Amino acid sequence: MSKLSHPHLINLTDQRSEAKVKVNNRPEEKRPIIVLELAEGGELFDFLSKTGRFSAEVCRAYFKQLITAIKYLVSVNVAHRDLKPENILFDKNFTLKVSDFGLARDAKGNMGNYKLTSRVGTEGYKPPEMEAGNYTGLASDLFAAGVVLFIMFNGTPPFLSTKANDRIYQLIKTKNFPKFWALHEKNKQPNHFPDSFKRLINSLLSAEVDRRP
């Protein structure tokens, strides 16, 4: 995190290899610490759970901020690998801030070929190629961003996982997009999902990596 600095990230403000820390009633001891920016606005997850889905205008604004953060991470060769509403925070002005780099790593990978192998992240946000242990950080983060966008706009996730036993994601994998959208449009107002939204989601959540934008 020491090499990261961007308006849409929770940035590192200080770090100490040995700081005097007192925990509860235990004697003072030396521990490494990091100091992060304060996200006074809270989590995207909390807002969605309380307010429900966002308007199209709000979704566009925050998705643009999220993509701007991903574009920056790509430029410094960092793959986040755990993008989800719980890891997307807001500052006091409700500017989006990507947080929690516990699973992030050098996007170039061990061989320098931009291929990653570790199966990490949160079910429902991990792309299908991660299960095979051969994926790129950018494609993985774009997939997760697509899931986040869907949740912001619809209030519920598009599927629960990308594994073979998730019948809804299998519709995407087999390119049965009409049935996928028909399931989500059930009991919704007509034109709940604009065609432009559908096209973007179809590409972001594609099982074929080269179809993601």
MARVOVO-990887 format. One record per residue (C-alpha): residue number from 1; residue in one letter; z, x negated, y negated. Coordinates in steps of 0.001 Angstrom, whole numbers, plus 500000, padded with zeros to 6 digits. Last residue first. Layout:
! MARVOVO-990887
<NUM 'A' <Z X Y>>
...
//
This chain:
! MARVOVO-990887
<213 'P' <478210 514364 504585>>
<212 'R' <479093 514935 508226>>
<211 'R' <475978 515380 510373>>
<210 'D' <476107 511738 511573>>
<209 'V' <479484 512388 513212>>
<208 'E' <478206 515117 515511>>
<207 'A' <481210 517319 516345>>
<206 'S' <480628 518897 512942>>
<205 'L' <483733 519779 510934>>
<204 'L' <482435 518447 507608>>
<203 'S' <478900 519775 508210>>
<202 'N' <479814 523315 509210>>
<201 'I' <482474 523390 506469>>
<200 'L' <479915 522553 503774>>
<199 'R' <477383 525081 505058>>
<198 'K' <480030 527811 505327>>
<197 'F' <481259 527189 501776>>
<196 'S' <477708 527431 500407>>
<195 'D' <477218 530676 502339>>
<194 'P' <480266 532203 500645>>
<193 'F' <483183 533097 502983>>
<192 'H' <484770 536459 502160>>
<191 'N' <481261 537901 501838>>
<190 'P' <482499 541324 502975>>
<189 'Q' <486332 541574 502916>>
<188 'K' <488081 540242 505993>>
<187 'N' <489186 542099 509146>>
<186 'K' <487048 539762 511296>>
<185 'E' <485469 537095 509126>>
<184 'H' <487112 534261 511071>>
<183 'L' <485710 535422 514417>>
<182 'A' <482285 536123 512896>>
<181 'W' <482322 532634 511361>>
<180 'F' <482659 530939 514738>>
<179 'K' <480211 533407 516324>>
<178 'P' <477507 532564 513771>>
<177 'F' <478332 528829 514031>>
<176 'N' <477495 528516 517732>>
<175 'K' <476715 524839 517254>>
<174 'T' <478076 523961 520739>>
<173 'K' <480799 521808 519183>>
<172 'I' <481436 524414 516511>>
<171 'L' <481933 527144 519124>>
<170 'Q' <484063 524694 521121>>
<169 'Y' <486369 524575 518117>>
<168 'I' <487206 528235 518651>>
<167 'R' <487670 527909 522411>>
<166 'D' <490323 525209 522120>>
<165 'N' <490695 524046 525736>>
<164 'A' <488085 521275 525339>>
<163 'K' <490091 519492 522654>>
<162 'T' <489289 519762 518956>>
<161 'S' <492632 521335 518100>>
<160 'L' <494214 524459 516611>>
<159 'F' <491163 526012 514967>>
<158 'P' <489888 526923 511471>>
<157 'P' <493396 526739 510005>>
<156 'T' <494904 529654 508023>>
<155 'G' <495141 530404 504290>>
<154 'N' <491387 530900 504003>>
<153 'F' <490387 528717 501042>>
<152 'M' <493158 526115 501194>>
<151 'I' <493072 526112 505002>>
<150 'F' <489301 525547 505083>>
<149 'L' <489583 522728 502544>>
<148 'V' <492327 521040 504599>>
<147 'V' <490187 521274 507765>>
<146 'G' <487244 519737 505904>>
<145 'A' <489467 516945 504577>>
<144 'A' <490494 516197 508166>>
<143 'F' <486833 515775 509146>>
<142 'L' <486199 513583 506114>>
<141 'D' <489191 511398 507065>>
<140 'S' <487867 510864 510599>>
<139 'A' <484316 510140 509429>>
<138 'L' <485655 507582 506938>>
<137 'G' <487969 505899 509445>>
<136 'T' <485232 505388 512015>>
<135 'Y' <485476 506437 515648>>
<134 'N' <485684 505186 519229>>
<133 'G' <488836 506086 521150>>
<132 'A' <487245 508941 523106>>
<131 'E' <489866 511361 521756>>
<130 'M' <488987 510163 518257>>
<129 'E' <485438 511509 518695>>
<128 'P' <486738 515093 518527>>
<127 'P' <488070 514676 514972>>
<126 'K' <491849 514813 514386>>
<125 'Y' <493076 517499 511973>>
<124 'G' <494102 520161 514503>>
<123 'E' <496451 517802 516276>>
<122 'T' <498018 515348 513838>>
<121 'G' <497180 511664 513592>>
<120 'V' <496695 508863 516095>>
<119 'R' <494387 507942 518961>>
<118 'S' <493894 504238 518229>>
<117 'T' <490303 502992 518743>>
<116 'L' <488745 502207 515367>>
<115 'K' <485181 501037 514722>>
<114 'Y' <484363 499573 511321>>
<113 'N' <482599 496583 512936>>
<112 'G' <485178 493959 511912>>
<111 'M' <486321 493543 515505>>
<110 'N' <489929 494636 514957>>
<109 'G' <489003 497535 512703>>
<108 'K' <487044 497473 509417>>
<107 'A' <488982 500535 508205>>
<106 'D' <492135 498471 507724>>
<105 'R' <494959 500822 508609>>
<104 'A' <496700 504040 507687>>
<103 'L' <499138 505654 510111>>
<102 'G' <502246 505347 507900>>
<101 'F' <500209 505894 504729>>
<100 'D' <502128 509006 503758>>
<99 'S' <500720 510419 500498>>
<98 'V' <497568 511790 498863>>
<97 'K' <498299 513004 495320>>
<96 'L' <496765 516127 493746>>
<95 'T' <497532 516693 490052>>
<94 'F' <500050 519478 489620>>
<93 'N' <501201 518192 486207>>
<92 'K' <504602 517193 487630>>
<91 'D' <502866 515399 490522>>
<90 'F' <501444 517216 493522>>
<89 'L' <501527 516291 497220>>
<88 'I' <499103 516080 500130>>
<87 'N' <500756 514767 503280>>
<86 'E' <502063 518161 504437>>
<85 'P' <498631 519693 503754>>
<84 'K' <496948 517276 506201>>
<83 'L' <495328 513822 506072>>
<82 'D' <496635 511607 508858>>
<81 'R' <494002 508930 509521>>
<80 'H' <494271 507173 506127>>
<79 'A' <491442 504660 506648>>
<78 'V' <491473 501791 504150>>
<77 'N' <488461 499601 503394>>
<76 'V' <489019 499256 499620>>
<75 'S' <485936 501317 498703>>
<74 'V' <486650 503765 501545>>
<73 'L' <490100 504424 500083>>
<72 'Y' <488490 505188 496712>>
<71 'K' <486055 507672 498251>>
<70 'I' <488950 509320 500078>>
<69 'A' <490864 509759 496801>>
<68 'T' <487794 511233 495070>>
<67 'I' <487339 513556 498067>>
<66 'L' <490902 514847 497585>>
<65 'Q' <490385 515344 493835>>
<64 'K' <487147 517256 494484>>
<63 'F' <488938 519350 497094>>
<62 'Y' <491642 520116 494541>>
<61 'A' <489259 521448 491904>>
<60 'R' <487014 523279 494353>>
<59 'C' <489949 525000 496035>>
<58 'V' <491350 526080 492632>>
<57 'E' <488018 527644 491645>>
<56 'A' <487540 529323 495039>>
<55 'S' <490949 530944 494723>>
<54 'F' <493786 529598 496840>>
<53 'R' <495079 531026 500112>>
<52 'G' <498634 532175 500602>>
<51 'T' <501280 531850 497920>>
<50 'K' <504336 530783 499894>>
<49 'S' <502907 528947 502928>>
<48 'L' <500016 527598 500847>>
<47 'F' <502351 526215 498196>>
<46 'D' <504651 524615 500765>>
<45 'F' <501746 522913 502574>>
<44 'L' <500357 521516 499300>>
<43 'E' <503665 519702 498996>>
<42 'G' <505964 519302 495980>>
<41 'G' <505227 519285 492249>>
<40 'E' <507696 516508 491440>>
<39 'A' <505819 513904 493428>>
<38 'L' <507755 510780 492436>>
<37 'E' <505827 507520 492701>>
<36 'L' <506993 505265 495494>>
<35 'V' <509659 502574 495819>>
<34 'I' <509656 500437 498962>>
<33 'I' <512701 498948 500644>>
<32 'P' <513549 496060 502968>>
<31 'R' <517213 496084 503976>>
<30 'K' <520372 494189 503066>>
<29 'E' <523709 495784 503884>>
<28 'E' <526569 497537 502111>>
<27 'P' <529287 498678 504485>>
<26 'R' <528871 502128 506049>>
<25 'N' <530228 505207 504303>>
<24 'N' <526868 506903 503745>>
<23 'V' <524142 504273 503517>>
<22 'K' <524662 501438 501036>>
<21 'V' <521612 499285 500344>>
<20 'K' <521311 495816 498863>>
<19 'A' <517616 495009 498749>>
<18 'E' <515929 492330 500813>>
<17 'S' <512139 492398 501126>>
<16 'R' <511887 494388 497926>>
<15 'Q' <509033 496674 496926>>
<14 'D' <508024 498395 493705>>
<13 'T' <505693 501056 492288>>
<12 'L' <503713 501986 495414>>
<11 'N' <501247 504728 494609>>
<10 'I' <501179 508337 495768>>
<9 'L' <497399 508618 495589>>
<8 'H' <495106 510696 493368>>
<7 'P' <495334 508549 490227>>
<6 'H' <494555 505370 492225>>
<5 'S' <496223 502061 493021>>
<4 'L' <496207 500531 496502>>
<3 'K' <496672 496815 497262>>
<2 'S' <500456 497047 497690>>
<1 'M' <500000 500000 500000>>
//
